[in-house]
């Protein structure tokens, strides 16, 4: 099944490519790989939440952050598809790197980044299995709670 057919089956509409907020491009192709820049969970041009992930008043709950990581992955797929010549040119997810802006005592970064990994697995099946890093950081651009970058492999013609 093609990636576009699988997206339709899942009821997922890829978002528009998020414009850069600084001096970079959203994705670039090198050889048979597509590297995305770090993608924030932008929806219609804005962040759904800001702040640190953790438990307690004024913090972003881990479950919400996991949903934001999912959005980051969809934004990354949209950016990759734009430079690859379409989503069906993407054959495999190679590597996911996720950053979680979190309070020092929060250790659930892997669970948060599962939001990205799981949606890529749903879309790509076995080809969605990937290497991954999930890192806690003190702050992210625009005070986003999460940021995800992805390396995709292109289909060989």
C-alpha positions in Angstrom: 0.0 0.0 0.0 1.3 3.5 -0.9 2.0 6.0 1.8 -0.7 8.3 0.5 -3.2 5.4 0.5 -2.2 4.6 4.1 -2.6 8.2 5.2 -6.1 8.2 3.6 -7.0 4.9 5.3 -5.9 6.4 8.7 -7.8 9.7 8.0 -4.6 11.7 8.3 -4.3 14.9 6.2 -0.7 16.1 6.1 -0.4 19.7 7.2 1.1 22.5 5.1 4.8 22.7 5.5 5.6 24.9 8.5 7.6 28.0 7.3 11.1 28.4 9.0 11.3 30.7 12.0 15.0 31.4 11.3 17.8 30.9 8.7 17.2 27.3 7.6 15.0 25.2 5.3 12.4 22.7 6.5 14.0 19.7 4.8 16.8 18.8 2.4 17.6 15.8 0.3 21.1 14.3 0.2 21.5 11.1 -1.9 18.7 8.8 -1.0 18.0 10.5 2.4 15.8 13.4 3.4 16.8 15.2 6.6 14.2 17.4 8.2 15.0 20.4 10.4 13.6 20.2 13.9 9.8 20.5 13.6 7.7 22.1 16.3 4.1 21.0 16.8 2.7 24.0 14.8 -1.0 23.8 13.9 -2.3 26.5 11.6 0.8 28.7 12.2 0.8 28.6 16.0 1.9 26.4 18.9 -1.0 24.6 20.7 0.9 25.0 24.0 4.1 26.4 25.4 6.2 25.6 28.5 7.9 22.8 30.2 6.7 19.2 30.3 6.1 17.7 33.8 3.6 17.0 36.5 2.0 19.9 38.3 0.3 23.3 38.0 1.5 25.4 35.0 3.3 22.5 33.3 2.5 20.7 30.1 1.2 17.2 30.9 3.2 14.3 29.3 0.0 13.0 27.5 -0.4 16.4 25.9 3.2 16.6 24.9 3.0 13.1 23.4 0.2 14.4 21.1 2.4 17.4 20.2 5.2 15.0 19.3 2.8 13.3 17.0 2.1 16.6 15.3 5.8 17.3 15.0 6.2 14.0 13.1 3.4 14.9 10.7 5.0 18.3 10.2 8.3 16.5 9.4 6.6 14.1 7.0 5.0 17.1 5.2 8.4 18.9 5.0 10.1 15.7 3.7 7.4 15.0 1.1 7.7 18.6 -0.2 11.3 18.2 -1.1 11.1 14.5 -2.1 8.5 15.0 -4.8 5.6 13.6 -2.8 4.9 11.4 0.1 4.9 8.2 -2.0 8.6 8.8 -2.7 9.4 8.2 1.0 10.2 4.6 1.7 11.4 4.4 5.2 11.9 6.2 8.5 15.6 5.9 9.4 16.0 8.0 12.6 13.9 10.2 14.9 15.5 12.6 17.3 13.1 14.1 19.8 13.7 17.0 22.2 11.4 17.5 25.2 11.6 20.8 27.2 11.1 19.5 30.6 11.5 20.2 34.3 14.7 18.6 35.8 12.8 15.8 37.6 10.8 14.7 34.5 12.2 11.5 33.1 9.4 10.5 30.7 11.0 11.9 27.5 10.9 8.5 25.7 7.1 8.2 26.4 6.6 11.7 25.0 8.5 11.0 21.8 6.5 7.8 21.4 3.9 10.1 20.0 6.1 10.7 16.9 7.4 7.1 16.7 3.9 5.6 16.9 2.3 7.7 14.2 5.2 7.0 11.9 4.8 3.3 12.6 1.1 3.5 11.8 1.8 5.2 8.5 4.8 3.2 7.3 4.3 -0.2 9.1 7.6 -2.2 9.2 9.3 0.6 7.3 8.4 2.9 10.1 10.6 1.1 12.6 13.6 3.5 13.3 16.5 4.4 15.4 15.7 7.1 18.0 17.0 9.5 20.6 14.7 11.2 23.2 16.4 14.0 25.0 15.3 16.4 27.8 16.4 20.0 27.4 15.8 23.2 29.4 14.1 25.2 26.6 13.2 24.9 22.9 12.5 27.5 20.2 9.4 29.7 20.9 9.0 27.9 24.3 7.7 24.8 22.5 7.3 21.7 24.7 8.6 19.4 22.0 10.7 19.3 18.8 11.3 16.4 16.5 13.6 15.9 13.5 13.4 12.9 11.2 15.7 11.2 8.7 13.7 9.4 5.9 15.0 7.2 3.1 13.7 7.7 -0.4 12.3 5.0 -2.6 14.9 3.8 -5.1 13.6 4.4 -8.7 
